[in-house]
C-alpha cells in the first residue's frame, strides 16, 4: 500500500537491484515525486506511462444502470 516515502522507494529499488522502474503517472498524491527521485538518485531508468488526456467509458452510475438492465 502506498504511496511510499523517498526512503522506502530507495530501499525497495536497492533491494530488488532494479535497473528499470516501470510506473504509471500517479501524480503527487500517488507519491510520484518520491518514486521518481529515488530512481534518479540510484541511476534507475524510468519508464512512465502517462495518464490519458481524456478518459472514456461509463460513469459508475451508468455502469450500475447497465448491469441492472441485463
Predicted model as a PDB file, atoms N, CA, C, CB and O in Angstrom, pLDDT in the B-factor column:
MODEL        1                                                                  
ATOM      1  N   UNK A   1       0.844  -1.179   0.000  1.00 73.00           N  
ATOM      2  CA  UNK A   1       0.000   0.000   0.000  1.00 73.00           C  
ATOM      3  C   UNK A   1       0.880   1.229   0.000  1.00 73.00           C  
ATOM      4  CB  UNK A   1      -0.955   0.005   1.209  1.00 73.00           C  
ATOM      5  O   UNK A   1       1.838   1.318   0.767  1.00 73.00           O  
ATOM      6  N   UNK A   2       0.565   2.145  -0.834  1.00 78.00           N  
ATOM      7  CA  UNK A   2       1.365   3.356  -0.943  1.00 78.00           C  
ATOM      8  C   UNK A   2       0.513   4.574  -0.685  1.00 78.00           C  
ATOM      9  CB  UNK A   2       2.020   3.452  -2.313  1.00 78.00           C  
ATOM     10  O   UNK A   2      -0.624   4.435  -0.235  1.00 78.00           O  
ATOM     11  N   UNK A   3       0.996   5.708  -0.940  1.00 89.00           N  
ATOM     12  CA  UNK A   3       2.305   5.972  -1.516  1.00 89.00           C  
ATOM     13  C   UNK A   3       3.413   5.796  -0.492  1.00 89.00           C  
ATOM     14  CB  UNK A   3       2.351   7.372  -2.092  1.00 89.00           C  
ATOM     15  O   UNK A   3       3.196   5.919   0.714  1.00 89.00           O  
ATOM     16  N   UNK A   4       4.595   5.506  -0.995  1.00 93.00           N  
ATOM     17  CA  UNK A   4       5.752   5.273  -0.138  1.00 93.00           C  
ATOM     18  C   UNK A   4       6.638   6.511  -0.100  1.00 93.00           C  
ATOM     19  CB  UNK A   4       6.554   4.055  -0.628  1.00 93.00           C  
ATOM     20  O   UNK A   4       6.617   7.336  -1.014  1.00 93.00           O  
ATOM     21  N   UNK A   5       7.403   6.625   0.956  1.00 95.00           N  
ATOM     22  CA  UNK A   5       8.327   7.741   1.121  1.00 95.00           C  
ATOM     23  C   UNK A   5       9.528   7.563   0.188  1.00 95.00           C  
ATOM     24  CB  UNK A   5       8.793   7.853   2.595  1.00 95.00           C  
ATOM     25  O   UNK A   5       9.726   6.498  -0.396  1.00 95.00           O  
ATOM     26  N   UNK A   6      10.307   8.609   0.063  1.00 96.00           N  
ATOM     27  CA  UNK A   6      11.538   8.549  -0.722  1.00 96.00           C  
ATOM     28  C   UNK A   6      12.443   7.444  -0.186  1.00 96.00           C  
ATOM     29  CB  UNK A   6      12.273   9.912  -0.696  1.00 96.00           C  
ATOM     30  O   UNK A   6      13.032   6.690  -0.960  1.00 96.00           O  
ATOM     31  N   UNK A   7      12.554   7.350   1.126  1.00 97.00           N  
ATOM     32  CA  UNK A   7      13.429   6.351   1.741  1.00 97.00           C  
ATOM     33  C   UNK A   7      12.949   4.928   1.433  1.00 97.00           C  
ATOM     34  CB  UNK A   7      13.496   6.567   3.262  1.00 97.00           C  
ATOM     35  O   UNK A   7      13.755   4.044   1.142  1.00 97.00           O  
ATOM     36  N   UNK A   8      11.640   4.718   1.498  1.00 97.00           N  
ATOM     37  CA  UNK A   8      11.089   3.391   1.218  1.00 97.00           C  
ATOM     38  C   UNK A   8      11.271   3.015  -0.252  1.00 97.00           C  
ATOM     39  CB  UNK A   8       9.601   3.341   1.592  1.00 97.00           C  
ATOM     40  O   UNK A   8      11.640   1.882  -0.563  1.00 97.00           O  
ATOM     41  N   UNK A   9      11.015   3.959  -1.152  1.00 97.00           N  
ATOM     42  CA  UNK A   9      11.227   3.709  -2.571  1.00 97.00           C  
ATOM     43  C   UNK A   9      12.689   3.390  -2.853  1.00 97.00           C  
ATOM     44  CB  UNK A   9      10.780   4.914  -3.398  1.00 97.00           C  
ATOM     45  O   UNK A   9      12.994   2.475  -3.617  1.00 97.00           O  
ATOM     46  N   UNK A  10      13.588   4.142  -2.237  1.00 98.00           N  
ATOM     47  CA  UNK A  10      15.019   3.905  -2.423  1.00 98.00           C  
ATOM     48  C   UNK A  10      15.390   2.516  -1.931  1.00 98.00           C  
ATOM     49  CB  UNK A  10      15.849   4.972  -1.689  1.00 98.00           C  
ATOM     50  O   UNK A  10      16.095   1.783  -2.625  1.00 98.00           O  
ATOM     51  N   UNK A  11      14.932   2.147  -0.753  1.00 98.00           N  
ATOM     52  CA  UNK A  11      15.236   0.833  -0.191  1.00 98.00           C  
ATOM     53  C   UNK A  11      14.697  -0.286  -1.074  1.00 98.00           C  
ATOM     54  CB  UNK A  11      14.658   0.711   1.217  1.00 98.00           C  
ATOM     55  O   UNK A  11      15.378  -1.288  -1.289  1.00 98.00           O  
ATOM     56  N   UNK A  12      13.496  -0.125  -1.580  1.00 97.00           N  
ATOM     57  CA  UNK A  12      12.892  -1.153  -2.428  1.00 97.00           C  
ATOM     58  C   UNK A  12      13.656  -1.313  -3.739  1.00 97.00           C  
ATOM     59  CB  UNK A  12      11.431  -0.811  -2.715  1.00 97.00           C  
ATOM     60  O   UNK A  12      13.932  -2.435  -4.163  1.00 97.00           O  
ATOM     61  N   UNK A  13      13.997  -0.201  -4.379  1.00 98.00           N  
ATOM     62  CA  UNK A  13      14.739  -0.277  -5.633  1.00 98.00           C  
ATOM     63  C   UNK A  13      16.116  -0.913  -5.417  1.00 98.00           C  
ATOM     64  CB  UNK A  13      14.889   1.122  -6.247  1.00 98.00           C  
ATOM     65  O   UNK A  13      16.585  -1.688  -6.251  1.00 98.00           O  
ATOM     66  N   UNK A  14      16.759  -0.580  -4.295  1.00 98.00           N  
ATOM     67  CA  UNK A  14      18.052  -1.202  -3.972  1.00 98.00           C  
ATOM     68  C   UNK A  14      17.885  -2.697  -3.719  1.00 98.00           C  
ATOM     69  CB  UNK A  14      18.687  -0.525  -2.740  1.00 98.00           C  
ATOM     70  O   UNK A  14      18.672  -3.505  -4.211  1.00 98.00           O  
ATOM     71  N   UNK A  15      16.865  -3.060  -2.957  1.00 98.00           N  
ATOM     72  CA  UNK A  15      16.642  -4.461  -2.576  1.00 98.00           C  
ATOM     73  C   UNK A  15      16.464  -5.356  -3.797  1.00 98.00           C  
ATOM     74  CB  UNK A  15      15.416  -4.574  -1.670  1.00 98.00           C  
ATOM     75  O   UNK A  15      16.994  -6.467  -3.834  1.00 98.00           O  
ATOM     76  N   UNK A  16      15.728  -4.885  -4.787  1.00 98.00           N  
ATOM     77  CA  UNK A  16      15.477  -5.715  -5.976  1.00 98.00           C  
ATOM     78  C   UNK A  16      16.526  -5.481  -7.062  1.00 98.00           C  
ATOM     79  CB  UNK A  16      14.080  -5.426  -6.536  1.00 98.00           C  
ATOM     80  O   UNK A  16      16.447  -6.060  -8.145  1.00 98.00           O  
ATOM     81  N   UNK A  17      17.504  -4.633  -6.765  1.00 98.00           N  
ATOM     82  CA  UNK A  17      18.576  -4.304  -7.706  1.00 98.00           C  
ATOM     83  C   UNK A  17      17.990  -3.869  -9.059  1.00 98.00           C  
ATOM     84  CB  UNK A  17      19.523  -5.518  -7.894  1.00 98.00           C  
ATOM     85  O   UNK A  17      18.390  -4.353 -10.117  1.00 98.00           O  
ATOM     86  N   UNK A  18      17.039  -2.949  -8.983  1.00 98.00           N  
ATOM     87  CA  UNK A  18      16.310  -2.510 -10.169  1.00 98.00           C  
ATOM     88  C   UNK A  18      17.219  -1.782 -11.149  1.00 98.00           C  
ATOM     89  CB  UNK A  18      15.152  -1.611  -9.771  1.00 98.00           C  
ATOM     90  O   UNK A  18      18.050  -0.958 -10.767  1.00 98.00           O  
ATOM     91  N   UNK A  19      17.036  -2.109 -12.413  1.00 98.00           N  
ATOM     92  CA  UNK A  19      17.689  -1.370 -13.494  1.00 98.00           C  
ATOM     93  C   UNK A  19      16.674  -0.436 -14.150  1.00 98.00           C  
ATOM     94  CB  UNK A  19      18.303  -2.345 -14.546  1.00 98.00           C  
ATOM     95  O   UNK A  19      17.029   0.599 -14.715  1.00 98.00           O  
ATOM     96  N   UNK A  20      15.392  -0.830 -14.060  1.00 98.00           N  
ATOM     97  CA  UNK A  20      14.305  -0.063 -14.655  1.00 98.00           C  
ATOM     98  C   UNK A  20      13.183   0.079 -13.634  1.00 98.00           C  
ATOM     99  CB  UNK A  20      13.789  -0.741 -15.956  1.00 98.00           C  
ATOM    100  O   UNK A  20      12.953  -0.802 -12.805  1.00 98.00           O  
ATOM    101  N   UNK A  21      12.495   1.209 -13.717  1.00 97.00           N  
ATOM    102  CA  UNK A  21      11.276   1.429 -12.943  1.00 97.00           C  
ATOM    103  C   UNK A  21      10.169   1.685 -13.950  1.00 97.00           C  
ATOM    104  CB  UNK A  21      11.426   2.630 -11.920  1.00 97.00           C  
ATOM    105  O   UNK A  21      10.184   2.705 -14.640  1.00 97.00           O  
ATOM    106  N   UNK A  22       9.209   0.774 -14.043  1.00 96.00           N  
ATOM    107  CA  UNK A  22       8.047   0.950 -14.912  1.00 96.00           C  
ATOM    108  C   UNK A  22       6.890   1.338 -14.015  1.00 96.00           C  
ATOM    109  CB  UNK A  22       7.725  -0.352 -15.746  1.00 96.00           C  
ATOM    110  O   UNK A  22       6.514   0.593 -13.111  1.00 96.00           O  
ATOM    111  N   UNK A  23       6.330   2.505 -14.269  1.00 94.00           N  
ATOM    112  CA  UNK A  23       5.294   3.039 -13.397  1.00 94.00           C  
ATOM    113  C   UNK A  23       4.280   3.833 -14.194  1.00 94.00           C  
ATOM    114  CB  UNK A  23       5.906   3.910 -12.305  1.00 94.00           C  
ATOM    115  O   UNK A  23       4.557   4.274 -15.310  1.00 94.00           O  
ATOM    116  N   UNK A  24       3.119   4.009 -13.622  1.00 90.00           N  
ATOM    117  CA  UNK A  24       2.131   4.913 -14.221  1.00 90.00           C  
ATOM    118  C   UNK A  24       2.287   6.275 -13.568  1.00 90.00           C  
ATOM    119  CB  UNK A  24       0.665   4.368 -14.048  1.00 90.00           C  
ATOM    120  O   UNK A  24       2.828   6.384 -12.467  1.00 90.00           O  
ATOM    121  N   UNK A  25       1.823   7.296 -14.233  1.00 89.00           N  
ATOM    122  CA  UNK A  25       1.859   8.638 -13.665  1.00 89.00           C  
ATOM    123  C   UNK A  25       0.797   8.731 -12.582  1.00 89.00           C  
ATOM    124  CB  UNK A  25       1.638   9.724 -14.760  1.00 89.00           C  
ATOM    125  O   UNK A  25      -0.383   8.923 -12.874  1.00 89.00           O  
ATOM    126  N   UNK A  26       1.216   8.597 -11.342  1.00 85.00           N  
ATOM    127  CA  UNK A  26       0.284   8.595 -10.215  1.00 85.00           C  
ATOM    128  C   UNK A  26       0.090   9.992  -9.636  1.00 85.00           C  
ATOM    129  CB  UNK A  26       0.778   7.651  -9.129  1.00 85.00           C  
ATOM    130  O   UNK A  26      -0.705  10.173  -8.713  1.00 85.00           O  
ATOM    131  N   UNK A  27       0.799  10.969 -10.161  1.00 86.00           N  
ATOM    132  CA  UNK A  27       0.669  12.335  -9.662  1.00 86.00           C  
ATOM    133  C   UNK A  27       1.261  12.488  -8.268  1.00 86.00           C  
ATOM    134  CB  UNK A  27      -0.789  12.750  -9.650  1.00 86.00           C  
ATOM    135  O   UNK A  27       1.754  11.529  -7.675  1.00 86.00           O  
ATOM    136  N   UNK A  28       1.203  13.702  -7.763  1.00 85.00           N  
ATOM    137  CA  UNK A  28       1.768  13.984  -6.440  1.00 85.00           C  
ATOM    138  C   UNK A  28       1.065  13.213  -5.333  1.00 85.00           C  
ATOM    139  CB  UNK A  28       1.692  15.468  -6.149  1.00 85.00           C  
ATOM    140  O   UNK A  28       1.702  12.757  -4.384  1.00 85.00           O  
ATOM    141  N   UNK A  29      -0.252  13.068  -5.458  1.00 85.00           N  
ATOM    142  CA  UNK A  29      -1.000  12.340  -4.441  1.00 85.00           C  
ATOM    143  C   UNK A  29      -0.594  10.876  -4.371  1.00 85.00           C  
ATOM    144  CB  UNK A  29      -2.482  12.447  -4.712  1.00 85.00           C  
ATOM    145  O   UNK A  29      -0.653  10.265  -3.304  1.00 85.00           O  
ATOM    146  N   UNK A  30      -0.187  10.318  -5.486  1.00 87.00           N  
ATOM    147  CA  UNK A  30       0.209   8.918  -5.557  1.00 87.00           C  
ATOM    148  C   UNK A  30       1.676   8.683  -5.248  1.00 87.00           C  
ATOM    149  CB  UNK A  30      -0.098   8.382  -6.907  1.00 87.00           C  
ATOM    150  O   UNK A  30       2.161   7.559  -5.375  1.00 87.00           O  
ATOM    151  N   UNK A  31       2.392   9.730  -4.841  1.00 91.00           N  
ATOM    152  CA  UNK A  31       3.793   9.575  -4.460  1.00 91.00           C  
ATOM    153  C   UNK A  31       4.761   9.549  -5.624  1.00 91.00           C  
ATOM    154  CB  UNK A  31       3.954   8.335  -3.681  1.00 91.00           C  
ATOM    155  O   UNK A  31       5.878   9.048  -5.492  1.00 91.00           O  
ATOM    156  N   UNK A  32       4.350  10.077  -6.753  1.00 93.00           N  
ATOM    157  CA  UNK A  32       5.181  10.029  -7.955  1.00 93.00           C  
ATOM    158  C   UNK A  32       6.519  10.734  -7.762  1.00 93.00           C  
ATOM    159  CB  UNK A  32       4.441  10.651  -9.120  1.00 93.00           C  
ATOM    160  O   UNK A  32       7.553  10.242  -8.215  1.00 93.00           O  
ATOM    161  N   UNK A  33       6.503  11.861  -7.106  1.00 95.00           N  
ATOM    162  CA  UNK A  33       7.737  12.638  -6.928  1.00 95.00           C  
ATOM    163  C   UNK A  33       8.807  11.835  -6.184  1.00 95.00           C  
ATOM    164  CB  UNK A  33       7.438  13.937  -6.168  1.00 95.00           C  
ATOM    165  O   UNK A  33       9.963  11.808  -6.609  1.00 95.00           O  
ATOM    166  N   UNK A  34       8.436  11.185  -5.085  1.00 96.00           N  
ATOM    167  CA  UNK A  34       9.406  10.402  -4.309  1.00 96.00           C  
ATOM    168  C   UNK A  34       9.885   9.168  -5.078  1.00 96.00           C  
ATOM    169  CB  UNK A  34       8.790   9.973  -2.973  1.00 96.00           C  
ATOM    170  O   UNK A  34      11.054   8.793  -5.000  1.00 96.00           O  
ATOM    171  N   UNK A  35       8.973   8.547  -5.817  1.00 96.00           N  
ATOM    172  CA  UNK A  35       9.330   7.369  -6.607  1.00 96.00           C  
ATOM    173  C   UNK A  35      10.353   7.744  -7.683  1.00 96.00           C  
ATOM    174  CB  UNK A  35       8.069   6.744  -7.254  1.00 96.00           C  
ATOM    175  O   UNK A  35      11.353   7.051  -7.869  1.00 96.00           O  
ATOM    176  N   UNK A  36      10.089   8.850  -8.389  1.00 96.00           N  
ATOM    177  CA  UNK A  36      10.987   9.299  -9.448  1.00 96.00           C  
ATOM    178  C   UNK A  36      12.333   9.731  -8.869  1.00 96.00           C  
ATOM    179  CB  UNK A  36      10.353  10.455 -10.237  1.00 96.00           C  
ATOM    180  O   UNK A  36      13.379   9.433  -9.446  1.00 96.00           O  
ATOM    181  N   UNK A  37      12.313  10.426  -7.740  1.00 97.00           N  
ATOM    182  CA  UNK A  37      13.559  10.890  -7.135  1.00 97.00           C  
ATOM    183  C   UNK A  37      14.427   9.723  -6.696  1.00 97.00           C  
ATOM    184  CB  UNK A  37      13.268  11.797  -5.946  1.00 97.00           C  
ATOM    185  O   UNK A  37      15.645   9.752  -6.872  1.00 97.00           O  
ATOM    186  N   UNK A  38      13.810   8.700  -6.129  1.00 98.00           N  
ATOM    187  CA  UNK A  38      14.564   7.510  -5.714  1.00 98.00           C  
ATOM    188  C   UNK A  38      15.235   6.863  -6.921  1.00 98.00           C  
ATOM    189  CB  UNK A  38      13.636   6.490  -5.007  1.00 98.00           C  
ATOM    190  O   UNK A  38      16.409   6.497  -6.859  1.00 98.00           O  
ATOM    191  N   UNK A  39      14.496   6.723  -8.013  1.00 98.00           N  
ATOM    192  CA  UNK A  39      15.058   6.120  -9.223  1.00 98.00           C  
ATOM    193  C   UNK A  39      16.197   6.973  -9.784  1.00 98.00           C  
ATOM    194  CB  UNK A  39      13.963   5.937 -10.287  1.00 98.00           C  
ATOM    195  O   UNK A  39      17.242   6.443 -10.164  1.00 98.00           O  
ATOM    196  N   UNK A  40      15.998   8.283  -9.834  1.00 98.00           N  
ATOM    197  CA  UNK A  40      17.041   9.176 -10.334  1.00 98.00           C  
ATOM    198  C   UNK A  40      18.295   9.105  -9.470  1.00 98.00           C  
ATOM    199  CB  UNK A  40      16.527  10.613 -10.391  1.00 98.00           C  
ATOM    200  O   UNK A  40      19.409   9.059  -9.993  1.00 98.00           O  
ATOM    201  N   UNK A  41      18.118   9.096  -8.157  1.00 98.00           N  
ATOM    202  CA  UNK A  41      19.260   9.037  -7.232  1.00 98.00           C  
ATOM    203  C   UNK A  41      20.077   7.767  -7.422  1.00 98.00           C  
ATOM    204  CB  UNK A  41      18.776   9.123  -5.787  1.00 98.00           C  
ATOM    205  O   UNK A  41      21.294   7.775  -7.239  1.00 98.00           O  
ATOM    206  N   UNK A  42      19.410   6.673  -7.788  1.00 98.00           N  
ATOM    207  CA  UNK A  42      20.087   5.379  -7.925  1.00 98.00           C  
ATOM    208  C   UNK A  42      20.497   5.070  -9.360  1.00 98.00           C  
ATOM    209  CB  UNK A  42      19.191   4.277  -7.414  1.00 98.00           C  
ATOM    210  O   UNK A  42      21.094   4.025  -9.618  1.00 98.00           O  
ATOM    211  N   UNK A  43      20.191   5.954 -10.286  1.00 98.00           N  
ATOM    212  CA  UNK A  43      20.541   5.718 -11.680  1.00 98.00           C  
ATOM    213  C   UNK A  43      19.656   4.671 -12.352  1.00 98.00           C  
ATOM    214  CB  UNK A  43      21.976   5.295 -11.774  1.00 98.00           C  
ATOM    215  O   UNK A  43      20.065   4.038 -13.326  1.00 98.00           O  
ATOM    216  N   UNK A  44      18.452   4.492 -11.834  1.00 98.00           N  
ATOM    217  CA  UNK A  44      17.495   3.535 -12.386  1.00 98.00           C  
ATOM    218  C   UNK A  44      16.743   4.223 -13.531  1.00 98.00           C  
ATOM    219  CB  UNK A  44      16.499   3.017 -11.279  1.00 98.00           C  
ATOM    220  O   UNK A  44      16.249   5.338 -13.370  1.00 98.00           O  
ATOM    221  N   UNK A  45      16.659   3.553 -14.688  1.00 98.00           N  
ATOM    222  CA  UNK A  45      15.954   4.127 -15.826  1.00 98.00           C  
ATOM    223  C   UNK A  45      14.452   4.084 -15.578  1.00 98.00           C  
ATOM    224  CB  UNK A  45      16.311   3.379 -17.127  1.00 98.00           C  
ATOM    225  O   UNK A  45      13.915   3.068 -15.138  1.00 98.00           O  
ATOM    226  N   UNK A  46      13.781   5.196 -15.864  1.00 97.00           N  
ATOM    227  CA  UNK A  46      12.345   5.331 -15.588  1.00 97.00           C  
ATOM    228  C   UNK A  46      11.545   5.211 -16.884  1.00 97.00           C  
ATOM    229  CB  UNK A  46      12.045   6.684 -14.894  1.00 97.00           C  
ATOM    230  O   UNK A  46      11.818   5.898 -17.868  1.00 97.00           O  
ATOM    231  N   UNK A  47      10.561   4.331 -16.859  1.00 97.00           N  
ATOM    232  CA  UNK A  47       9.601   4.211 -17.951  1.00 97.00           C  
ATOM    233  C   UNK A  47       8.250   4.554 -17.346  1.00 97.00           C  
ATOM    234  CB  UNK A  47       9.610   2.758 -18.612  1.00 97.00           C  
ATOM    235  O   UNK A  47       7.725   3.815 -16.513  1.00 97.00           O  
ATOM    236  N   UNK A  48       7.689   5.686 -17.773  1.00 95.00           N  
ATOM    237  CA  UNK A  48       6.459   6.186 -17.157  1.00 95.00           C  
ATOM    238  C   UNK A  48       5.322   6.179 -18.162  1.00 95.00           C  
ATOM    239  CB  UNK A  48       6.665   7.603 -16.600  1.00 95.00           C  
ATOM    240  O   UNK A  48       5.438   6.746 -19.248  1.00 95.00           O  
ATOM    241  N   UNK A  49       4.225   5.538 -17.796  1.00 92.00           N  
ATOM    242  CA  UNK A  49       3.021   5.526 -18.608  1.00 92.00           C  
ATOM    243  C   UNK A  49       2.190   6.742 -18.224  1.00 92.00           C  
ATOM    244  CB  UNK A  49       2.213   4.200 -18.417  1.00 92.00           C  
ATOM    245  O   UNK A  49       1.809   6.905 -17.065  1.00 92.00           O  
ATOM    246  N   UNK A  50       1.916   7.584 -19.192  1.00 86.00           N  
ATOM    247  CA  UNK A  50       1.189   8.815 -18.918  1.00 86.00           C  
ATOM    248  C   UNK A  50      -0.301   8.562 -18.786  1.00 86.00           C  
ATOM    249  CB  UNK A  50       1.448   9.833 -20.009  1.00 86.00           C  
ATOM    250  O   UNK A  50      -0.833   7.576 -19.296  1.00 86.00           O  
ATOM    251  N   UNK A  51      -0.952   9.465 -18.099  1.00 76.00           N  
ATOM    252  CA  UNK A  51      -2.407   9.416 -17.980  1.00 76.00           C  
ATOM    253  C   UNK A  51      -3.012   9.801 -19.325  1.00 76.00           C  
ATOM    254  CB  UNK A  51      -2.918  10.364 -16.842  1.00 76.00           C  
ATOM    255  O   UNK A  51      -2.456  10.635 -20.039  1.00 76.00           O  
ATOM    256  N   UNK A  52      -4.146   9.200 -19.675  1.00 74.00           N  
ATOM    257  CA  UNK A  52      -4.798   9.622 -20.918  1.00 74.00           C  
ATOM    258  C   UNK A  52      -5.274  11.059 -20.799  1.00 74.00           C  
ATOM    259  CB  UNK A  52      -5.981   8.694 -21.259  1.00 74.00           C  
ATOM    260  O   UNK A  52      -5.646  11.518 -19.719  1.00 74.00           O  
ATOM    261  N   UNK A  53      -5.257  11.756 -21.916  1.00 75.00           N  
ATOM    262  CA  UNK A  53      -5.701  13.154 -21.915  1.00 75.00           C  
ATOM    263  C   UNK A  53      -7.177  13.231 -21.543  1.00 75.00           C  
ATOM    264  CB  UNK A  53      -5.458  13.811 -23.298  1.00 75.00           C  
ATOM    265  O   UNK A  53      -7.582  14.063 -20.732  1.00 75.00           O  
ATOM    266  N   UNK A  54      -7.962  12.364 -22.139  1.00 78.00           N  
ATOM    267  CA  UNK A  54      -9.382  12.340 -21.839  1.00 78.00           C  
ATOM    268  C   UNK A  54      -9.791  10.898 -21.579  1.00 78.00           C  
ATOM    269  CB  UNK A  54     -10.216  12.962 -22.998  1.00 78.00           C  
ATOM    270  O   UNK A  54      -9.543  10.013 -22.398  1.00 78.00           O  
ATOM    271  N   UNK A  55     -10.406  10.676 -20.453  1.00 73.00           N  
ATOM    272  CA  UNK A  55     -10.848   9.330 -20.128  1.00 73.00           C  
ATOM    273  C   UNK A  55     -12.138   9.017 -20.865  1.00 73.00           C  
ATOM    274  CB  UNK A  55     -11.039   9.168 -18.613  1.00 73.00           C  
ATOM    275  O   UNK A  55     -12.944   9.902 -21.151  1.00 73.00           O  
ATOM    276  N   UNK A  56     -12.313   7.736 -21.164  1.00 79.00           N  
ATOM    277  CA  UNK A  56     -13.541   7.324 -21.822  1.00 79.00           C  
ATOM    278  C   UNK A  56     -14.123   6.150 -21.053  1.00 79.00           C  
ATOM    279  CB  UNK A  56     -13.289   6.952 -23.311  1.00 79.00           C  
ATOM    280  O   UNK A  56     -13.434   5.516 -20.253  1.00 79.00           O  
ATOM    281  N   UNK A  57     -15.379   5.868 -21.297  1.00 84.00           N  
ATOM    282  CA  UNK A  57     -16.020   4.755 -20.610  1.00 84.00           C  
ATOM    283  C   UNK A  57     -17.254   5.221 -19.874  1.00 84.00           C  
ATOM    284  CB  UNK A  57     -15.054   4.089 -19.643  1.00 84.00           C  
ATOM    285  O   UNK A  57     -17.688   6.366 -20.005  1.00 84.00           O  
ATOM    286  N   UNK A  58     -17.800   4.323 -19.109  1.00 85.00           N  
ATOM    287  CA  UNK A  58     -19.035   4.603 -18.380  1.00 85.00           C  
ATOM    288  C   UNK A  58     -18.749   5.211 -17.021  1.00 85.00           C  
ATOM    289  CB  UNK A  58     -19.855   3.334 -18.217  1.00 85.00           C  
ATOM    290  O   UNK A  58     -17.740   4.908 -16.385  1.00 85.00           O  
ATOM    291  N   UNK A  59     -19.655   6.072 -16.591  1.00 88.00           N  
ATOM    292  CA  UNK A  59     -19.595   6.546 -15.210  1.00 88.00           C  
ATOM    293  C   UNK A  59     -20.070   5.398 -14.314  1.00 88.00           C  
ATOM    294  CB  UNK A  59     -20.476   7.848 -15.000  1.00 88.00           C  
ATOM    295  O   UNK A  59     -20.636   4.420 -14.802  1.00 88.00           O  
ATOM    296  N   UNK A  60     -19.844   5.519 -13.035  1.00 90.00           N  
ATOM    297  CA  UNK A  60     -20.290   4.496 -12.097  1.00 90.00           C  
ATOM    298  C   UNK A  60     -21.802   4.342 -12.156  1.00 90.00           C  
ATOM    299  CB  UNK A  60     -19.846   4.839 -10.673  1.00 90.00           C  
ATOM    300  O   UNK A  60     -22.318   3.225 -12.117  1.00 90.00           O  
ATOM    301  N   UNK A  61     -22.506   5.454 -12.248  1.00 91.00           N  
ATOM    302  CA  UNK A  61     -23.974   5.407 -12.314  1.00 91.00           C  
ATOM    303  C   UNK A  61     -24.450   4.700 -13.581  1.00 91.00           C  
ATOM    304  CB  UNK A  61     -24.559   6.830 -12.258  1.00 91.00           C  
ATOM    305  O   UNK A  61     -25.373   3.888 -13.527  1.00 91.00           O  
ATOM    306  N   UNK A  62     -23.823   5.004 -14.722  1.00 91.00           N  
ATOM    307  CA  UNK A  62     -24.211   4.376 -15.989  1.00 91.00           C  
ATOM    308  C   UNK A  62     -23.903   2.887 -15.966  1.00 91.00           C  
ATOM    309  CB  UNK A  62     -23.489   5.047 -17.169  1.00 91.00           C  
ATOM    310  O   UNK A  62     -24.678   2.090 -16.495  1.00 91.00           O  
ATOM    311  N   UNK A  63     -22.801   2.504 -15.370  1.00 91.00           N  
ATOM    312  CA  UNK A  63     -22.441   1.093 -15.263  1.00 91.00           C  
ATOM    313  C   UNK A  63     -23.446   0.353 -14.392  1.00 91.00           C  
ATOM    314  CB  UNK A  63     -21.023   0.938 -14.692  1.00 91.00           C  
ATOM    315  O   UNK A  63     -23.883  -0.745 -14.736  1.00 91.00           O  
ATOM    316  N   UNK A  64     -23.809   0.947 -13.276  1.00 91.00           N  
ATOM    317  CA  UNK A  64     -24.792   0.345 -12.378  1.00 91.00           C  
ATOM    318  C   UNK A  64     -26.123   0.141 -13.095  1.00 91.00           C  
ATOM    319  CB  UNK A  64     -24.989   1.221 -11.129  1.00 91.00           C  
ATOM    320  O   UNK A  64     -26.749  -0.912 -12.967  1.00 91.00           O  
ATOM    321  N   UNK A  65     -26.551   1.142 -13.845  1.00 91.00           N  
ATOM    322  CA  UNK A  65     -27.803   1.049 -14.575  1.00 91.00           C  
ATOM    323  C   UNK A  65     -27.707  -0.022 -15.651  1.00 91.00           C  
ATOM    324  CB  UNK A  65     -28.168   2.402 -15.195  1.00 91.00           C  
ATOM    325  O   UNK A  65     -28.650  -0.794 -15.825  1.00 91.00           O  
ATOM    326  N   UNK A  66     -26.616  -0.090 -16.366  1.00 89.00           N  
ATOM    327  CA  UNK A  66     -26.437  -1.096 -17.420  1.00 89.00           C  
ATOM    328  C   UNK A  66     -26.457  -2.511 -16.836  1.00 89.00           C  
ATOM    329  CB  UNK A  66     -25.113  -0.855 -18.175  1.00 89.00           C  
ATOM    330  O   UNK A  66     -27.004  -3.425 -17.455  1.00 89.00           O  
ATOM    331  N   UNK A  67     -25.883  -2.695 -15.683  1.00 92.00           N  
ATOM    332  CA  UNK A  67     -25.863  -4.017 -15.039  1.00 92.00           C  
ATOM    333  C   UNK A  67     -27.266  -4.421 -14.586  1.00 92.00           C  
ATOM    334  CB  UNK A  67     -24.896  -4.018 -13.832  1.00 92.00           C  
ATOM    335  O   UNK A  67     -27.624  -5.597 -14.639  1.00 92.00           O  
ATOM    336  N   UNK A  68     -28.040  -3.465 -14.152  1.00 92.00           N  
ATOM    337  CA  UNK A  68     -29.395  -3.773 -13.712  1.00 92.00           C  
ATOM    338  C   UNK A  68     -30.308  -4.131 -14.878  1.00 92.00           C  
ATOM    339  CB  UNK A  68     -29.970  -2.599 -12.950  1.00 92.00           C  
ATOM    340  O   UNK A  68     -31.294  -4.845 -14.698  1.00 92.00           O  
ATOM    341  N   UNK A  69     -29.988  -3.643 -16.063  1.00 87.00           N  
ATOM    342  CA  UNK A  69     -30.795  -3.888 -17.247  1.00 87.00           C  
ATOM    343  C   UNK A  69     -30.531  -5.263 -17.858  1.00 87.00           C  
ATOM    344  CB  UNK A  69     -30.534  -2.816 -18.274  1.00 87.00           C  
ATOM    345  O   UNK A  69     -31.311  -5.727 -18.689  1.00 87.00           O  
ATOM    346  N   UNK A  70     -29.460  -5.910 -17.463  1.00 75.00           N  
ATOM    347  CA  UNK A  70     -29.126  -7.218 -18.052  1.00 75.00           C  
ATOM    348  C   UNK A  70     -29.729  -8.355 -17.264  1.00 75.00           C  
ATOM    349  CB  UNK A  70     -27.620  -7.401 -18.133  1.00 75.00           C  
ATOM    350  O   UNK A  70     -29.547  -9.518 -17.622  1.00 75.00           O  
TER     351      UNK A  70                                                      
ENDMDL                                                                          
END                                                                             
